[in-house]
Amino acid sequence: MKPNLNTVEEAARFMQSHDRFLVLSHVNPDGDATGSALGVVMILEQLGKEYVVVNEGETPVKFNFLPRFEQLRNLSTQPLDETFEAVIAVDCADESRMGDVRSLFGSGAALLNIDHHPTNDGFGSINLIRTDAAATAEILYDVAVAAGVSFNEELALCIYTGLLTDTGGFRYSNTSPHVMEIASQLLRYGVKPGEVAERCLEEITLAHVKMLRLALQSLEMSHENLVASITVHFEDFAQAGAGRDDTGGLVNYCRNIEGVEVGVSFVESEVGAVKVSLRARDRVDVSAIAKQLGGGGHAKAAGCTIRGSLQDAKGKVWLALGEALGVNSNE
């Protein structure tokens, strides 16, 4: 289904026309999801609105420097006994990425869907989807302008964090002139780029290093060395003293190998469930592969969760990659 795309002005009117909101981002939130969700909160506060901001699961602690981080409610440990008639979902590539939150929606709830993923099928009542945007935070900047709110350090910090993380520190090909113009404007409000980069891109936990050491031992080359992959087994989490957050970014070590077209990480986050992350160079649109397997994302960065064993997950991914690359998996 092709979504009916709405404008930033319509999104701004949605925020202005309701009084109390449920704000959410996707499961396993990254910097863009967290920055955008809290950016929405900053806009709603200026508009004099009430809100509850939630996520199904923990939000990585490395983002705790963002304003109102302490208000992010983990629904898995803090269930909410309330329903909402106005919902704002940010950075959710499809409806399933919101997690199990439908029980919080009122019978006639209106949903504003703000996103930049090409796999988004327009699950909202209002769909502000711009696939040309580098980050959902880039779209949110334009919504804030349309809503007529004043930019300050808190709002600027949220949006800047989303831009920084989804462009890989302004290194990825999605870094457009508009992104750099926005970033330049945000710095005028007191954002300290070095500190944000240190927190979001540079600083890692010891558990991450231990997990990386284990993961690199599993490195496999396949598909005539066009694919590199690593595997994290469920028991590795206990051995490394790590949590799910500590596996973030492992896939990049695979993709960055010279000559590799697609990097893959298989993370057995629980028994019977494998989180697959895909990163590509130029030959493969990994969002199409992820969508085929029940996930979504972008042409060069996508993912999905496959129910079953690691062997099952690898078989499905190898087959899809083989078809996309036109070579066998060599396995």
CORSUL-V640569 format. One record per residue. RES is the residue in one small letter. PSI is psi as a letter, one per 20 degrees, with the letter a starting at -180 (999 if undefined). D_FIRST is the distance of its C-alpha to the first C-alpha in Angstrom with 1 decimal. Layout:
BEGIN
RES/PSI/D_FIRST ; RES/PSI/D_FIRST
END
This chain:
BEGIN
m/p/0.0 ; k/p/3.8 ; p/q/6.2 ; n/o/9.3 ; l/p/11.9 ; n/r/15.3 ; t/r/18.7 ; v/h/21.4 ; e/h/23.5 ; e/h/21.0 ; a/g/20.8 ; a/g/24.6 ; r/h/25.0 ; f/g/23.1 ; m/h/25.6 ; q/h/28.5 ; s/i/27.7 ; h/r/27.7 ; d/h/30.7 ; r/p/29.8 ; f/q/26.8 ; l/p/25.4 ; v/p/24.5 ; l/q/23.0 ; s/a/21.8 ; h/r/20.6 ; v/q/22.9 ; n/l/25.6 ; p/q/25.4 ; d/a/26.5 ; g/h/28.2 ; d/g/25.2 ; a/g/23.8 ; t/g/27.3 ; g/h/28.3 ; s/g/25.3 ; a/g/25.7 ; l/h/29.3 ; g/g/28.8 ; v/g/26.8 ; v/g/29.9 ; m/h/32.2 ; i/g/30.4 ; l/h/30.5 ; e/g/34.2 ; q/h/35.1 ; l/i/33.4 ; g/k/35.5 ; k/q/32.7 ; e/q/32.8 ; y/q/30.5 ; v/p/30.1 ; v/p/28.5 ; v/r/27.5 ; n/q/26.2 ; e/n/26.1 ; g/r/29.0 ; e/q/31.4 ; t/p/30.8 ; p/p/32.8 ; v/i/36.2 ; k/i/36.4 ; f/j/34.3 ; n/i/36.9 ; f/i/38.3 ; l/q/35.5 ; p/q/36.4 ; r/j/35.5 ; f/h/34.7 ; e/i/37.0 ; q/i/34.8 ; l/o/31.8 ; r/p/31.8 ; n/o/31.2 ; l/h/29.8 ; s/h/31.1 ; t/i/34.6 ; q/m/34.4 ; p/q/32.4 ; l/p/31.7 ; d/m/32.8 ; e/q/30.9 ; t/q/27.7 ; f/q/26.1 ; e/i/24.5 ; a/p/23.3 ; v/p/21.4 ; i/o/20.7 ; a/p/18.8 ; v/q/19.4 ; d/k/18.5 ; c/o/16.1 ; a/h/13.7 ; d/r/11.7 ; e/h/12.9 ; s/h/15.4 ; r/i/17.1 ; m/h/18.5 ; g/a/20.6 ; d/m/22.1 ; v/i/22.3 ; r/h/20.7 ; s/i/24.3 ; l/i/25.1 ; f/p/22.6 ; g/r/24.3 ; s/h/23.2 ; g/k/21.8 ; a/p/21.0 ; a/p/19.1 ; l/p/17.3 ; l/o/17.3 ; n/o/15.1 ; i/o/16.8 ; d/r/15.8 ; h/j/16.1 ; h/p/14.3 ; p/i/12.0 ; t/i/10.3 ; n/p/9.4 ; d/j/5.9 ; g/l/7.7 ; f/i/9.6 ; g/r/12.4 ; s/h/14.0 ; i/p/14.7 ; n/o/12.7 ; l/n/15.1 ; i/o/13.5 ; r/o/15.8 ; t/i/15.4 ; d/i/18.8 ; a/q/20.5 ; a/h/22.7 ; a/q/22.3 ; t/h/20.9 ; a/h/24.5 ; e/g/24.5 ; i/g/21.9 ; l/h/24.0 ; y/g/27.1 ; d/h/25.7 ; v/g/24.8 ; a/g/28.3 ; v/g/29.8 ; a/h/27.8 ; a/i/29.0 ; g/k/32.6 ; v/r/33.6 ; s/p/36.4 ; f/p/35.9 ; n/a/38.3 ; e/h/38.9 ; e/g/36.8 ; l/g/33.6 ; a/h/34.3 ; l/g/34.8 ; c/g/31.5 ; i/g/29.5 ; y/g/31.8 ; t/g/31.3 ; g/g/27.5 ; l/g/28.1 ; l/g/30.9 ; t/h/29.2 ; d/i/25.9 ; t/j/27.8 ; g/l/30.4 ; g/k/33.1 ; f/k/32.0 ; r/h/32.4 ; y/r/28.9 ; s/i/27.5 ; n/j/25.1 ; t/o/28.3 ; s/r/28.1 ; p/h/30.8 ; h/g/28.8 ; v/g/28.8 ; m/h/32.5 ; e/g/33.3 ; i/g/31.7 ; a/g/33.6 ; s/g/36.7 ; q/h/36.4 ; l/h/35.8 ; l/h/38.9 ; r/i/40.9 ; y/j/40.3 ; g/j/42.0 ; v/p/39.5 ; k/n/41.5 ; p/h/39.4 ; g/g/41.8 ; e/h/41.6 ; v/g/37.9 ; a/h/37.7 ; e/g/40.3 ; r/g/38.6 ; c/h/35.0 ; l/h/35.7 ; e/g/39.3 ; e/p/40.6 ; i/q/39.9 ; t/q/41.4 ; l/h/44.0 ; a/h/41.8 ; h/g/39.2 ; v/g/42.0 ; k/h/43.1 ; m/h/39.6 ; l/g/39.3 ; r/g/42.7 ; l/g/41.5 ; a/g/38.2 ; l/h/39.8 ; q/i/42.1 ; s/j/39.1 ; l/p/38.0 ; e/q/36.9 ; m/p/36.4 ; s/r/34.4 ; h/l/32.8 ; e/k/35.9 ; n/j/36.0 ; l/i/32.6 ; v/p/31.3 ; a/p/33.2 ; s/q/32.4 ; i/q/34.1 ; t/p/34.1 ; v/o/34.9 ; h/q/36.2 ; f/g/36.2 ; e/i/40.0 ; d/h/39.9 ; f/g/38.8 ; a/g/42.1 ; q/h/44.1 ; a/i/42.9 ; g/k/42.9 ; a/r/39.4 ; g/r/36.2 ; r/h/32.6 ; d/h/32.8 ; d/i/35.5 ; t/i/33.2 ; g/p/31.2 ; g/i/31.6 ; l/h/33.1 ; v/h/30.5 ; n/h/31.7 ; y/h/35.0 ; c/g/33.5 ; r/h/31.4 ; n/i/34.4 ; i/p/36.7 ; e/p/37.8 ; g/i/36.1 ; v/p/33.3 ; e/h/29.8 ; v/p/27.9 ; g/q/29.3 ; v/p/28.2 ; s/p/29.5 ; f/o/29.4 ; v/o/30.4 ; e/n/31.4 ; s/h/31.0 ; e/r/32.0 ; v/p/33.2 ; g/j/30.4 ; a/p/27.7 ; v/p/27.3 ; k/p/25.6 ; v/p/24.7 ; s/p/24.7 ; l/p/24.1 ; r/p/25.5 ; a/q/25.6 ; r/e/27.6 ; d/h/26.4 ; r/h/25.8 ; v/p/22.9 ; d/n/19.4 ; v/i/19.6 ; s/h/16.2 ; a/h/15.0 ; i/g/17.7 ; a/g/17.1 ; k/h/13.4 ; q/h/14.8 ; l/j/17.3 ; g/j/15.3 ; g/b/15.7 ; g/a/14.6 ; g/b/16.4 ; h/r/17.5 ; a/h/18.8 ; k/i/22.3 ; a/o/21.9 ; a/r/19.7 ; g/r/20.4 ; c/r/19.7 ; t/p/21.9 ; i/p/23.0 ; r/p/24.9 ; g/a/28.1 ; s/r/31.0 ; l/g/31.3 ; q/g/32.1 ; d/g/28.9 ; a/g/26.8 ; k/g/28.7 ; g/g/28.4 ; k/g/24.6 ; v/g/24.5 ; w/g/27.4 ; l/g/25.8 ; a/g/22.5 ; l/h/24.7 ; g/g/27.1 ; e/h/24.5 ; a/h/23.2 ; l/i/26.8 ; g/k/28.3 ; v/q/31.1 ; n/r/32.2 ; s/i/32.3 ; n/k/36.1 ; e/999/36.2
END
